[in-house]
């Protein structure tokens, strides 16, 4: 009985977010055909994973000219999009300050140190002035919710 329960749990974990992974792969494939990278915003997952689930998102295909590399100490790449209510995070480097703060790809940063940000260049400037040992508060929009994070440099 225990083996069966473990097998069911393993299968459920494998299938969790299946529709989301399919959506991400489809966006990756469509954008790659244009020589661009996908950015997914307003992503929602509904239903029972692997059985009757669905995922939706707004997809933007982003060219390299639109990517802003945030300061190396922070460790993330960002984009500005007309339809985004802030700055989109395209990628987060493992073990970076951004990663340790809990920032994820597809997060939308809308506030840094209690000040609103809407352009990737604004976010980069705000992070340029940070010294080692400083803490920076961030507010992000993720999967329909606002999340508070603290980046420790």
Secondary structure, DSSP 8 states (H G I E B T S, - for coil): -HHHHHHHHHHHHHHTTHHHHHHHHHHHHHHHTTT-EEEEEEEEEEEETTTEEEEEEEEEEE-GGGEEE--TTT-EEEEE-TT-SSEEEEEE-TTSHHHHHT--TT-EEEEETTEE--SHHHHHHHHHT--TT-EEEEEEEETTEEEEEEEE-
